[in-house]
Amino acid sequence: MVGLGVMGKSLALNLVDHGFSVVGFDLSQSHCLRADKEAQELSINPNKGQFKIAQNFKDLLSCLVTPRVIALSVPAGEIVDQVIEQLLQNGLEAQDIVIDTGNSLWTDSERREEVFAGRLRFFSTAVSGGEQGARHGPSLMASGDPVAWKHVEPMWTAIAAKVDANGLSIDSHQSGEACAAYLGPAGAGHYVKMVHNGIEYADMQIICEAYQYMRQVLQISATEIGEVFTVWNQGVLNSYLMEISADILKQHDPRTGNSLVDMILDVAEQKGTGLWTAVNALQMGSPATTIAHAVFARALSANKGRRVKASSLLPSVKQTCLEDKTQALKALEDGLYCAKLVTYAQGFDLLKSKSELEGWQLNFSDIAKIWRSGCIIRAAFLQNISAVYEQNSELEHLLFAEDFIEQLSKRVLGWRTCSAQAILSGVAMPAMTSALNYYDALSSSQSPANLLQAQRDYFGAHTYARVDEPSMDKFHLLWESETRLEIKR
């Protein structure tokens, strides 16, 4: 394991905990000492693997038998290439396997497989679940050389998160279905992880918007909202993000005794994977609008000074509706579910578009399965998503599944109600309302794009198709001529 920071150390200890012997290396002496100390405590048990710190790359390679399996847990970017080159200079051989476990851009994985072909077996495995997931059971999205996968699979399935027959999380040492899968050629795994992170951005934003709605419209305290989230987490909204949100909202600030969340500055940071998803969705022409709005919401939050200034300058005429709080909470719960479902649908639609373009043949049921535990977006209804794709692997769109159509029919009115009330009350819910706009646009058999295409033809002669002619036939109207002649192009 090259790189013994938070994630590398956790993966190494997880491997040792499951009986695999690991040689670790890091340029930071403190990282090495910390990892070695924790590993030695585990190694007292004879059923655990052994852990050793290498002094340099040459030492690391000499400790391993061929084909060597070397996992990299280093920052994404040039450093990955630099480490691989150093390994090659110190004796790495063509049959050896190098696994990139960082948050790399999928195109870098594709490039590296080409660059290092014949010099080593490059492989990638995207890891989700943060420090605790890496240590006790992550979700692992593997891709690359299929021969390498045969060597890696026993390790990854051993340390991955596990679920039982009902899709519920169990201890990673127990016998269950592993949240690890081989997804396809180089790049596929990191692309799937990127979309996972995009969904994560939107899921978090939607929950935050529900919190904001309860605070500002329904005038509920943070602690009470935590209790509401705890109840919601027992139903269809059961998820890791809902669970931790409930816990956060119940925490009190050790300094002031106030709710801790009220003492945290409302400025969100981001590492970029949500941005990658939004940008690629635009490039693919696959409208992941809820994810994009979640990214924009973080960007807007970061401009605290401008928001404070705008709050005192811009007029804000609001209409408060004194509705029944119980009914309002039920509508909000429905809206949260629907927006969450649309977010996942957009994510899977982006995966479908990319899979078809690249010829990856992604298995969407498997992807939903490995997201059921270990990763940040783990949620109960991923079991339903997996079952839907199991029944119909060629499903055109996740929202077209009968089970979800039934759920939407019961909840869409509540979704509209809370969205409308938020707008009237001046509470921003960009992700939830964006998801609703997507839903309405998707379900509109007639869009205003006919006028838009006419505008394009008017100022740029971009042509248009006619409803009474084959769609491949294009026409242009001489808009500014006296005769208004239509020309077939």
C-alpha positions, 0 to 999 in steps of 0.5 A: 500500500503506497500512501498511508494517509487516512484512506490508505491506512484504513484500507491497509488495516482492513486488509490485515484485519481480513488475514492479508499481509500488507507492506506499506510505504509513505513519505511521511514518517508519522503516517508510517508510525501511526499505521504500523502501531495500529496494524501491530495491535491487530496482528497479535491475533494469529488469524490476522495478516502481517504488516510491515513498513518498507523503507523505500520503493526498492524495499517494498518491491523486494518484500512482495512475490510476483505478480506483485499487487500494489495499491496506490492511495495518493492524491489524484493527478500527476502524483499517481503517474510519478509514483508508478514511474518510480516503481518501474525504475525500482524493478516493477515488472510487466506482470505486476498489478498497480491499482489506483484507489484514489479519486482519479478522473476516469479519463486519467485511468483510460490514459494510464492503461494505454501509457503503461501497457506492456510495462505493468498491469494497470488497474483502478478501484474507486473507493467510497465510504470515507475513512470508516468505510475504508477501514470496516467495509467500503463500496469498491468500484473496480475496472481495468485489466480483467486478468488483474481482477482475478488477482484482486477480487479475493481481496476486494470481496473480503474487505468490502461492505456486506449486505444480507439477503434483504440488502441490509448492512452486516459486518464485513466479516460475515458471510453476505453479498460483497459491495464490490464489483468489476464494472468494465474496462479502464475508466468505468469504475472511476466514472461510476464513482464520479456519478456516485459523488454527483448523486451524493452532492444532490442528495445532501443538498435536498436534505439540507433544503428540507432542513431549511424549509422546516426552519424558515417556513415551519419554524421548527428547531434544529433538535426537533428537525433531527427527531423528524429525520429520525422518524423519516429514516425508519421509512422509505427515506432510510439512508446513511445521509438521513441518519447522520443528518438526524444525528448532527441536528441533535448535537449541542455546541460544547461551547455555547450549549446551542444547537451545533449546526447553528454555530457552523458557518453556512459556507460549503466546500467541495472537492470537484467530483460533483463538478465533474459530473455536472460538466460531463452531463452537459457534454453528454447531453444527459440532463442531470439538472438536480446534480448541477443545481447542487453544485451551484448551491455550494458555489453560491453558499461560498459567497457569504459576503454577497449573500449578506449584502443581497439580503438587505438590498433585494426586495423580498415579498413573501406569502406565509401560509398557515397550513397544518404542520403535520400535513406540511411535514408529510408533503415535505417527506413526499417531496424529499423522496421524489426529488431523491428518486429523480436524482438517482434516475438522472445519475443512472441515465447518465451512466446509461448514456456513457455506457452506450457511448463507450461500449462498457455494458455497465450492469446497473443492477450490480451498481445499485447493489454495491451502493447498498452499503459501504458508500455515502449514498447507501440507502434502502431504496437502492435495493428497489433500484437493483431489483428494477434493473434485475427485472429489466436490464434494458429499462429506458429510464428509472422513472419508467419502472412500475414500482416507482411510477406507483410511488410517484403517483402517491407523492407528487402532489406533496412534492408540488405543495412543498415546492410551491410553498417554499417559493411563496415563502422565499425559501430557496430549494434549488435542487428539489424544485429543479428535480420537479422541473425535470420531472414535468419537462420529462413528462411533457409530450409537447415542449416549447422547443418548437419556438426555440428552433424557429428562433434559431432558424430565424437568426442563424438559418439553423433549419427545423423539422416539420411535424408533417414531414419525416424528422430527418428532413430539414427546412429553412424559412426566408423569414425576412423576405416578402414571400416567406418562402420555405426551403428544404435543406 
